[in-house]
Each structure stands twice: as C-alpha cells, then as structure tokens.
Amino acid sequence: METKIMIVDDEPDIRAAVCTILEASGYGVLPVESGARCIEELEKGFRGVILMDVMMPEMDGWATTKKAIGKGLLEGNVVAMLTAKEDPDADLEEVAETVVNYIRKPFKPDMLVSTVGRYCRWLERDRNAHLAG
Amino acid sequence: MSERRESPVTQGATEVRSESVLGHEGYTGELEKALELDTASSIDGRAEFERRERALKESEEKFRMIFEHANDGIIYLDESCTIIDVNPRVEEMFGTKREDLVGKGFSEKGFVLPHLVPRILSELDRALGSGFGDLIEIEARRMDGSPIFLEASLRVIVREGGDRRLIALLRDVTGRNRVGVEMQRKSAELLAAHEEQQNLMNALEEQNRIICDSQLELAEALDRAVRSEEEVRDKNEQLLAMQENLREMNQHLEERVMQRTSEIASLLRQKESFINQLAHDLRSPLTPVVALLPMLRDRQSDPKSKEIAEMVIRNIDYMEDLVSSTIKLAKLNADVKFDLSPISIWATVDGVLKRGQYRFAESNVSVENRIDRGVMVSADRLRLAEVIENLATNAVKFMPGGGALVFDAQTSGEFAVISVRDTGIGITSEQMAHIFEEFWKADKSRHDLGSSGLGLAICQRIVEKHGGKIWAESEGTGKGTTFFFTLPLHATR
C-alpha cells in the first residue's frame, strides 16, 4: 500500500485516530510526532498529503511548513493544517500556495476521509499531468 | 352787809377773808391786815366803822380788780362741782358768758372732753380730800369747738360751818401745747410720710421683686437660649461629624466599588480566558473520540451495543457543539472586527431556509420569507447568517408539534427591524429576562442535547456588535414568540 498521507501531531491518540480512520479507508498513513521528524521524512522523499498540527512544542506547524518550503521539500505535496483554534492565526501569505485547507479539531471521520480523498485525487491529477507533460 | 353786795367778787372776797384761817397767803395778806386794823379800831365809834368800811371797800376793790383782771381763769365751785362764779378770763377762754356757766356742773356745757371727765373728777375728789390737787392738763373745747389746752390747779377752801369750796385756776397753755400738737401733727405727718415711704418701699420692693422675677425669667430665657444654641451647636457638630463620616464612608465605598469593579472586570477576563482555554483544551481530547466513535459503532454487531454507541456519539457531538459555541462567543466578546458589506436580508434568510429545508420538513414546520428583497443592511455576511440560523433553530426547537415560521422586515429610521415569528410554546415574562444569558436554557430544553444554551447569547453579541438591538415578544405560554432584531440599513448614497 503506497503511503500517501503523513500525520504530524505531538498527540499520540490523535495520530492513532487519524491512522485508524484513514487506514480503514485504504490509505497508507505515516505518523510523525514532531516538525523535525516531518522534515526528516520529507528529506527522505515523502510525497503526498500532509496533515499538520499547528500547535506543537519546539517547532509548530507553521514553522515546520515554512522550513519545508524553504528547503523546497513541498513540491508535489498538499498540506492541510489541523487546528483546535477557531481561526488560523498566522500570516498565511508565505504558505498560501502550499497550504490548501484548515481542518478544525475535532473532526468527523467522514469529513476527514472525504477531504483527504479529494487532496489525493488532486495530487494524482498533478502527477499524471507531470507524467504527461 | 355782805349779803347786800351782789357782786360775787365782793361776796367771794368776804368769804375769802372769813376763810383765811386755812392759811392761804398772797391774796389774803392785805385782807388780814385790814381785818387786824378792823379789830384794833373797833372800839372807836362811827369814824372807826367808816374807816373800816372804806378799808373794806378798798380791799374789795383790790380783790375785784385781781379777780377780774387776772391773766388766769378762776372758777369758783361748790362741793358738788357746780360753778358758783367765773372771772372774765374764763369767759374769754371759752368764748362764752358767765351766765351760761354759773349754776352748771363743770362738765355740763361740754367744754371738757368727755374722756377727761373721770380724771378731773378723781382729781377734784383728791383735792377735796387732801386740800389741794396736782397741776393737771386738760384738753377742752371752746364754744366754737376749737381746742384749748389748759393747766389747772385746784384748791379747796373750807368755809365757816364746814362748807367746802373749790377754786380752780386755769391757765391757757394752748400756745405751748400747739407745739406738741404740731409735733404730734408733724409726728403724724412723719408717720404718714414714713408709712408712705414704707408703702413706697413696699412698692419699690414689689417693683424690685418683679424686676428680679423678670431678670430671673430673662436669665432663664437667656440660659434656655444659650442652652438651645449649645444644643444647636452640638447637633450641628454631630451633623458635621456624621457628614464627615458619611463622606469617609462614601469615599471608602467608592474605593471599594472601584476596587470591586476592577476585581470583577479582572474576574470576568479570567472567566473568559478560562472558558476559552478550557474549550480549546477540550478540542484536542475530543478529536480522537469524535473521530473513532463512528467506527466503533459500525463494528458492533449486537444491536444493544450499537444503541449504546449511538448514545455516546450524541453526547460527544453535543459536547463538541458546546465547545465550538463557547469559543465563538469568546471571540465575539473579545474585540473582533466584522467584515461589513451591503447585504440583502431576504437573500441571507433564503439561503438559511434552503439549507435547512429538510430539517424544517422533518419537524413539520412551514417557513415563509416575507422580507422585501430591496432591504439592504450593512453587516458581516457570515455573522448575519449565523443569527438567522440560530433564531430559526431556536424557533423549531420550541414548536415540538410543528408550526409556522415567518420572517419579515420593516425599516425604521436608519435601521431595519427584522422579525422571526413562530407559533410555538411562547415565553413567560420570567423567562424573558434570562433568554439572552449565556448557558441559560428554558426548562423544556434543559436536557436538550441539540442546544448549547449559547445560541441567543451569540445572536445578541453579533447584533449588538453591529450597533443593533435584539429582543423577544410573546403573548404568553402557547401563543408563540416573535424575535426582533435591528441592523443598520446600508446607506445607498
């Protein structure tokens, strides 16, 4: 099963929940517990949908995203922010092209599956376009 | 011979002469000499007799002269105090005639003051007993009634044959006595004056007493005045002290109120912050629960277990709604900026009604949008939709058996007044006071998991942040409720 989803969250239960739901729908999920680990995996060549928690210790979701952009690691990736806040509170200009959505915690499993499915299809299309191009 | 002589003086003189043995000297000296001569020459015949006669005549003449011209009054009385004779001086003294007095008792004519009569009588008795009386003072009245003061001396003469006669010599001492009278008068005057003075003194004393009393009264009044002034001053001081106390208390209270106000403001901030933090903190643990429960439910083959899972999911969903609404309200309470734009209320309501059409149908609620399409307000699109959504949801909730929901709008001045009328259970006036309070729920929805108790509170925040007002009207239980809210009209020019 191709791993297309990475969940970046310092909460193990949330990582487990996301994995459980998405795996049940046939997705391969890579759970990581920090921004640093996320960068590591990206450097190892991960490509797919990244579900990025905003509030994390040491390096939060925004910092991780910016760093990844800075390293050119987000080419061919889709990033969706997971947030417990009502509104995203960061300056979104820098990450606007990369971050496609905000998923508010707590989320319903149906919604998560359908959203992730949508992103995957985009990536698929992109890849096919690349391959065609 | 002597009987022949009618003159009492002559007669008297004769008798005096015959009574001279009693030793009365003075008047009788000459008479004795004459008698001796008479005795000595009796032997000679007629010449002698004539000579004696002449001598007697001369003597009589002498005594008559004395009797008639004496400066003192002479009264000759018999033993029974009947007047035998008086001399002219007596006539003078009493202003009466000899004829009126002779043959009368000494007090008969009323010359002597009646109260003196007994004393005179006793003096006469004494004189008759001892031969002569004391010099006595007698107050008498003249014929004309004027007073006359007399000094009287009495002398008893025993005649031949033992008859006794009284000679009273009276001296007028009125002049001398006048001094006494004057003194008496003066004395009386003095007495009167004294009395008058006494009266005057008494009057003065009385006046003095009155003045004293008045002074006392005045002093008392003054004292009272002073006392009342003191009382007033005391009261004033008390009042001032009380005022000062009140001022201090007031100041203290103001300080307390300010302190309390800032404490309350601080507590409110803490509350907001706490609720917000709590809501946020609940979101993370809720995430795996909300995410995984449907899967757990779907994996149950036992219907009872499925039912249990459903119940848990309902409660978790409610908890999630509560958390979301709380965070929303906290944001509204904080200083949030609205994205104002011209918005058609009709279109907003229409959108809400279309999105909820299945829900309304399920609840057997008919909806109607009567709002004029031309009414444009200046509002935040999403917030306005939220208000309408909340009011619609609220209305459906309180029409348990179904009913009608009507939206309408009027313009009033610079505002649009939007109304949301239902045919539900209505609101009592008691409930009316609480419906916009945070977390307040009507008893019927107390355990309703579809309600957070924050819907109307959120509506109120949103409307007020737009500068509008929100309120409800109900004619009572079972008669439906109408919610009104105002929003500023969009200025077309």
Chai-1 contact restraints between the chains, C-beta under 6 A:
chainA,res_idxA,chainB,res_idxB,connection_type,confidence,min_distance_angstrom,max_distance_angstrom,comment,restraint_id
A,D13,B,P288,contact,1.0,0.0,6.0,A-B,restraint_1
A,I14,B,T287,contact,1.0,0.0,6.0,A-B,restraint_2
A,I14,B,P288,contact,1.0,0.0,6.0,A-B,restraint_3
A,A17,B,P288,contact,1.0,0.0,6.0,A-B,restraint_4
A,A17,B,A291,contact,1.0,0.0,6.0,A-B,restraint_5
A,A17,B,L292,contact,1.0,0.0,6.0,A-B,restraint_6
A,I21,B,A291,contact,1.0,0.0,6.0,A-B,restraint_7
A,A84,B,H280,contact,1.0,0.0,6.0,A-B,restraint_8
A,A84,B,R283,contact,1.0,0.0,6.0,A-B,restraint_9
A,A84,B,S284,contact,1.0,0.0,6.0,A-B,restraint_10
A,E86,B,I327,contact,1.0,0.0,6.0,A-B,restraint_11
A,E86,B,K331,contact,1.0,0.0,6.0,A-B,restraint_12
A,K105,B,R283,contact,1.0,0.0,6.0,A-B,restraint_13
A,K105,B,T287,contact,1.0,0.0,6.0,A-B,restraint_14
A,P106,B,R283,contact,1.0,0.0,6.0,A-B,restraint_15
A,P106,B,L286,contact,1.0,0.0,6.0,A-B,restraint_16
A,P106,B,T287,contact,1.0,0.0,6.0,A-B,restraint_17
A,P106,B,V290,contact,1.0,0.0,6.0,A-B,restraint_18
A,P106,B,E320,contact,1.0,0.0,6.0,A-B,restraint_19
A,P109,B,A291,contact,1.0,0.0,6.0,A-B,restraint_20
A,P109,B,P294,contact,1.0,0.0,6.0,A-B,restraint_21
